[in-house]
Amino acid sequence: MRAFANLFLILFLADGGFSLVDELVSLLTPLAPFTALRGLLGGMVSVTAALVYLCLGIDRRLPKRLFLPLISFVFFCPLSTWLFPALAGFRAYGLLAAAAQVALGSLPLCHFRNKGARCLTMPPALFAAPFFSLRNTLLFGAANLFVVPLALALLSLFAANSYMAGHTSGFMRLGPGGLSMTERVYRRDNRTIRLAAMIHVGSREYYDELAASLATGRTIVLAEGVSDARNLLRDRIDYGRVAGFLGLTSQQEMRLRGRIIEAAELESPRPRPRGAGDEAPAGEADILRADVDVSAFRPPTILLFDALGRHLRESPSFAKGFLAFNSWGEKNITPEMYAIIMDDILHRRNMEVVRHLDKALVRYDTVVIPWGALHMKEIEAEVLKRGFKLREEREKVSIDFRKMLAGML
């Protein structure tokens, strides 16, 4: 046990030292010489920290006043920028965190002495006492009745946030307090594109704020919304019912002020002011449904939407309906069908809005695309391909868990 505990102490201090040097170098130069080594050491420290934590409940000789601060740091540090997003924008935060790790790694100097001299590892004399104590194990187990569920909840949310960030290019963020959406503004010469991540259900304030932010003048909104001109869907998805169950509102209820136009109008030249030097009066933004029709989807996709709408309609609650739909999907959707479905509802629709975007940029100064967060990764890539540069980024809370819970009660 002594060798394993000392291994953790050495790895913790080594990780902090390399991190400190790496952060200093990266602040002063464009280099990051120890990034790969930091990743390896960080993984080893995390694994050994978890094992040492379990050992604290078994071996009473391990000093908790020393190991608990170190273990807490190992698990809190990766979560810190997620729990407190403002830290992510603080350039020197990595340096401060590394310095704190080195300081914590030096704590053994205050606790351990070997033959009168201070040391960084546990001396053999500390292990002369008995190994096991029932009182120590019972107290440790009682404390973990609260610690473990909280830690698992935080780690689950953190993992879900990492998954969302990877699939939405950071347009969606899940935090302890709620679900946030990001709006990014891109500019090229006198043209502006606003990508506003959306979700089908959210707080009314989120939708109202977006609707109120639309500038008048040469602005167009390329709206999301699949049409069904041929009535191919027998059971439509009622997002209003889902939103009502959660105490929220649906994206369909978002009222955008503007003039509804058809796709054909993008082909015609924009009217010019009559008088030379006169400016046209600023009017409301134009709104175009820049999405596909259900007839563009392949049979597996239509089958899926029908099943989802049917299960949500027939179930007494959203939770039961979703569980029933999930069970149906496991039995009826093959990997090949899933690939077709994802291509239809993501890539095919993304290319449709991008097609309208190219035409809209000819006639309008500002193009607003309020689409689902899962669409934004590919749409953003297409925007950047066209020479646009990211200029602004704003994050807004779409679902506040506290308000949602209050609305459900």
C-alpha positions in Angstrom: 0.0 0.0 0.0 2.9 2.4 0.8 4.4 1.9 -2.6 1.1 2.6 -4.4 0.3 5.7 -2.3 3.8 7.1 -3.0 3.4 6.4 -6.7 0.3 8.6 -6.7 2.1 11.4 -4.8 5.0 11.3 -7.3 2.7 11.2 -10.4 0.7 14.1 -9.0 3.7 16.3 -8.5 5.2 15.3 -11.8 2.0 16.1 -13.7 1.8 19.5 -11.9 5.5 20.3 -12.8 5.2 19.4 -16.4 1.9 21.3 -16.7 3.4 24.4 -15.1 6.3 24.4 -17.6 4.0 23.7 -20.5 1.6 26.5 -19.5 4.5 29.0 -19.1 6.0 28.1 -22.5 2.6 28.3 -24.2 1.9 31.7 -22.8 5.3 33.1 -24.0 5.6 31.2 -27.3 3.3 29.4 -29.7 4.8 26.1 -28.6 3.3 23.4 -26.2 6.1 21.0 -25.7 4.6 18.7 -23.1 1.0 18.4 -24.2 1.3 14.7 -25.1 3.1 13.9 -21.9 0.6 15.9 -19.8 -2.2 13.8 -21.3 -0.5 10.6 -20.4 0.4 11.7 -16.9 -3.1 13.1 -16.4 -4.7 9.8 -17.2 -2.4 7.9 -14.9 -3.0 10.4 -12.1 -6.8 10.1 -12.5 -6.7 6.3 -12.3 -4.4 6.1 -9.3 -6.4 8.9 -7.5 -9.6 6.8 -7.8 -7.9 3.7 -6.5 -6.2 5.6 -3.6 -9.6 7.1 -2.7 -11.1 3.6 -2.3 -8.0 2.6 -0.2 -8.8 5.4 2.2 -11.8 3.4 3.4 -9.7 0.3 3.9 -6.3 1.4 5.1 -6.6 3.6 8.2 -2.9 4.5 7.9 -3.3 6.7 4.9 -3.6 10.3 6.1 -6.9 11.7 4.8 -6.0 15.3 5.5 -3.2 14.9 2.9 -4.8 12.7 0.2 -8.4 14.2 0.1 -7.2 17.6 -1.1 -5.1 16.0 -3.8 -7.8 13.6 -4.9 -10.4 16.4 -4.9 -8.2 18.5 -7.1 -7.7 15.7 -9.6 -11.4 15.4 -10.2 -12.4 19.1 -9.7 -9.8 20.6 -12.0 -11.2 19.1 -15.3 -14.7 20.1 -14.3 -13.9 23.7 -13.2 -14.2 25.4 -16.6 -17.5 23.5 -17.1 -18.9 24.5 -13.7 -17.6 28.1 -14.1 -17.5 28.9 -17.8 -16.0 32.3 -17.1 -12.7 30.5 -16.3 -12.4 29.2 -19.8 -11.9 32.7 -21.1 -9.2 33.5 -18.6 -6.0 32.9 -20.5 -3.8 32.4 -17.4 -6.2 30.0 -15.7 -4.2 26.9 -16.9 -1.0 28.4 -15.4 -2.7 29.1 -12.0 -4.2 25.6 -11.9 -0.8 24.0 -12.6 0.8 26.2 -9.9 -1.9 25.1 -7.5 -1.2 21.5 -8.4 2.5 21.9 -7.7 1.7 23.6 -4.3 -0.7 20.7 -3.4 1.9 18.2 -4.5 4.4 19.7 -2.1 2.1 19.2 0.9 3.9 16.0 1.9 6.8 18.1 2.9 4.6 19.5 5.7 3.4 16.1 6.9 6.3 13.5 6.4 9.6 13.2 8.0 12.1 10.4 7.4 14.9 10.2 10.0 14.3 13.9 10.9 14.4 15.2 7.3 11.3 16.3 5.4 10.3 14.1 2.4 7.8 14.0 -0.4 6.8 10.3 0.1 5.3 8.4 3.0 8.0 7.0 5.3 7.9 3.4 6.5 7.2 4.5 10.1 3.7 5.6 9.2 2.8 2.0 8.3 3.7 0.5 11.7 0.1 1.0 12.9 -2.7 -1.6 12.3 -4.0 -1.8 8.7 -7.7 -2.0 9.2 -10.2 -0.2 11.4 -14.0 -1.0 11.3 -14.8 2.5 12.5 -12.7 4.1 9.7 -14.5 2.0 7.1 -18.0 2.7 8.5 -17.4 6.4 8.6 -15.9 6.4 5.1 -18.9 4.4 3.8 -21.4 6.7 5.5 -19.8 9.8 4.0 -19.9 8.3 0.5 -23.6 7.8 0.7 -23.7 11.5 -0.2 -20.4 12.0 -2.0 -20.7 9.2 -4.6 -24.2 10.0 -6.0 -23.2 13.7 -6.3 -20.0 12.8 -8.0 -21.7 10.4 -10.4 -24.3 13.0 -11.2 -21.7 15.6 -12.0 -19.6 13.2 -14.0 -22.7 12.1 -16.0 -23.6 15.7 -16.8 -20.0 16.4 -17.7 -19.8 13.4 -20.1 -23.1 14.4 -21.7 -21.9 18.0 -22.1 -18.7 16.7 -23.8 -20.7 14.5 -26.1 -23.0 17.4 -27.0 -20.1 19.8 -27.6 -18.4 17.3 -29.9 -21.5 16.8 -32.0 -22.7 20.4 -32.1 -19.2 22.1 -32.4 -19.9 23.8 -29.0 -23.2 25.3 -30.0 -25.0 23.4 -27.2 -23.7 23.3 -23.6 -25.1 21.3 -20.7 -24.3 22.6 -17.3 -25.5 21.9 -13.7 -28.1 24.7 -14.0 -29.5 24.1 -17.4 -29.0 23.8 -21.2 -27.4 26.7 -23.0 -27.4 27.5 -26.7 -24.7 29.6 -28.5 -25.2 32.2 -31.2 -22.2 33.0 -33.4 -21.8 36.0 -35.7 -19.6 35.7 -38.8 -18.7 38.6 -41.1 -17.1 38.9 -44.6 -16.9 42.4 -46.0 -20.4 43.9 -45.6 -22.1 40.6 -45.2 -23.1 39.1 -41.8 -24.3 35.6 -40.9 -25.9 34.8 -37.5 -26.0 31.1 -36.6 -28.4 30.8 -33.6 -28.5 27.3 -32.2 -32.1 26.2 -31.3 -33.9 23.3 -29.6 -37.4 22.2 -30.2 -38.5 23.0 -26.7 -37.1 25.7 -24.4 -37.9 28.7 -22.2 -40.2 31.3 -23.7 -37.7 34.0 -22.8 -35.1 32.4 -25.0 -37.3 32.4 -28.1 -38.6 35.9 -27.4 -35.1 37.3 -27.0 -34.1 35.8 -30.4 -37.2 37.1 -32.1 -36.7 40.6 -30.7 -33.1 40.7 -31.8 -33.9 40.6 -35.5 -32.7 43.8 -37.2 -34.8 45.5 -39.8 -33.6 46.3 -43.2 -31.7 44.0 -45.5 -32.1 40.9 -43.3 -33.5 37.5 -44.0 -34.2 34.6 -41.7 -33.7 31.1 -43.1 -36.1 29.3 -40.9 -36.2 25.6 -40.0 -39.3 23.5 -40.5 -39.9 20.4 -42.6 -43.1 20.7 -44.7 -45.4 17.9 -45.7 -47.2 19.0 -48.8 -48.3 15.4 -49.7 -49.4 14.4 -46.2 -47.0 11.5 -46.0 -46.8 11.6 -42.2 -49.7 10.0 -40.5 -48.7 11.0 -36.9 -47.1 14.4 -36.5 -44.9 15.1 -33.6 -46.6 17.5 -31.2 -43.7 19.5 -29.7 -46.3 21.7 -27.9 -47.4 18.8 -25.8 -43.8 17.8 -25.0 -43.1 21.4 -24.0 -46.2 21.6 -21.8 -45.2 18.5 -20.0 -41.8 20.0 -19.2 -43.2 23.4 -18.3 -41.5 25.0 -21.3 -42.6 26.3 -24.7 -42.0 24.9 -28.2 -40.0 26.4 -31.1 -43.2 26.4 -33.1 -44.6 29.1 -30.8 -41.7 31.4 -31.5 -43.2 34.4 -33.3 -40.8 36.0 -35.7 -41.8 39.5 -37.0 -41.3 39.7 -40.7 -42.5 39.2 -44.2 -42.9 35.6 -45.3 -41.4 35.1 -48.7 -41.1 32.1 -51.1 -37.8 30.6 -52.5 -38.5 32.1 -55.9 -38.0 35.6 -54.6 -34.4 34.9 -53.9 -33.9 34.6 -57.7 -35.2 38.1 -58.4 -33.0 41.2 -57.9 -33.7 43.2 -54.8 -35.6 46.5 -55.4 -33.3 49.6 -55.4 -34.2 53.1 -54.0 -35.6 55.3 -56.7 -33.8 58.5 -55.9 -30.1 58.8 -56.3 -28.4 58.8 -52.9 -31.7 58.0 -51.1 -31.9 55.1 -48.7 -34.7 52.7 -48.8 -36.8 52.8 -45.6 -35.9 49.9 -43.2 -38.6 47.3 -43.3 -39.2 44.1 -41.5 -36.9 41.1 -42.0 -37.8 38.6 -44.7 -38.5 35.1 -43.5 -38.0 32.0 -45.8 -38.6 28.4 -44.8 -35.3 27.0 -46.0 -36.0 23.4 -45.3 -36.9 20.3 -47.2 -40.3 18.6 -47.7 -41.0 15.2 -46.2 -41.2 13.8 -49.7 -37.4 14.3 -49.9 -36.9 11.7 -47.1 -36.4 8.1 -47.7 -38.8 5.4 -46.3 -36.8 4.6 -43.1 -36.9 8.3 -42.1 -40.7 8.6 -42.7 -41.2 5.3 -40.7 -39.2 6.7 -37.8 -41.1 10.0 -37.7 -44.5 8.2 -37.9 -43.5 5.9 -35.0 -42.2 8.8 -32.8 -45.4 10.8 -33.4 -47.6 7.8 -32.7 -45.9 6.8 -29.5 -45.9 10.3 -28.1 -49.6 10.8 -29.0 -50.7 7.5 -27.5 -48.8 7.7 -24.3 -50.1 9.5 -21.2 -46.7 11.2 -20.6 -43.7 12.3 -22.6 -41.4 10.0 -20.6 -43.5 6.9 -21.2 -43.9 7.8 -24.9 -40.2 8.2 -25.4 -39.4 4.9 -23.6 -42.0 3.1 -25.8 -40.5 4.7 -28.9 -37.0 3.8 -27.8 -38.1 0.2 -27.4 -39.7 0.2 -30.8 -36.5 1.6 -32.3 -34.3 -1.1 -30.8 -36.5 -3.8 -32.5 -37.1 -2.1 -35.9 -34.2 0.2 -36.8 -31.1 -1.5 -38.2 -27.7 0.2 -38.4 -28.2 0.7 -42.2 -31.5 2.3 -41.6 -30.0 4.6 -38.9 -27.4 5.8 -41.3 -30.0 6.7 -43.9 -32.1 8.5 -41.2 -29.2 10.6 -40.0 -28.2 11.5 -43.5 -31.8 12.6 -44.2 -32.5 14.7 -41.1 -29.0 16.2 -40.9 -26.9 16.3 -44.0 -29.7 16.6 -46.6 -31.4 19.4 -44.7 -28.1 21.2 -44.0 -27.3 21.3 -47.7 -30.8 22.7 -48.4 -30.3 25.7 -46.1 -26.8 26.2 -47.4 -28.2 26.3 -50.9 -30.6 29.1 -49.9 -27.8 30.8 -48.0 -25.7 31.3 -51.1 -28.6 33.0 -52.9 -29.5 35.1 -49.8 -26.0 36.5 -49.6 -26.5 38.1 -53.0 -29.6 40.1 -51.9 -29.2 40.6 -48.1 -26.7 42.1 -45.8 -27.6 39.9 -42.8 -28.6 36.3 -42.9 -30.0 34.7 -39.7 -30.1 30.9 -39.4 -32.0 29.8 -36.3 -31.7 26.0 -36.6 -31.3 23.0 -34.3 -27.9 22.7 -32.6 -27.1 19.4 -34.2 -27.2 21.1 -37.6 -24.7 23.8 -36.7 -21.5 21.9 -37.0 -21.9 21.2 -40.7 -23.5 24.6 -41.4 -20.7 26.4 -39.6 -18.1 24.5 -41.7 -19.9 25.7 -44.9 -20.0 29.3 -43.6 -16.2 29.2 -42.9 -15.6 27.7 -46.4 -17.1 30.9 -47.9 -14.5 33.1 -46.2 -16.6 34.3 -43.3 -14.7 34.9 -40.0 -16.1 34.5 -36.5 -16.5 37.9 -34.8 -18.9 37.4 -31.9 -20.2 34.6 -29.7 -23.0 34.8 -27.2 -24.4 32.1 -24.9 -28.0 32.1 -23.7 -29.8 29.7 -21.4 -32.5 27.8 -23.3 -33.7 25.5 -20.5 -33.3 26.5 -16.9 -33.6 23.3 -14.8 -34.9 25.1 -11.8 -37.6 26.9 -13.7 -38.4 23.7 -15.6 -38.8 21.8 -12.3 -41.0 24.5 -10.9 -43.2 24.4 -14.1 -43.6 20.6 -13.7 -44.7 20.8 -10.1 
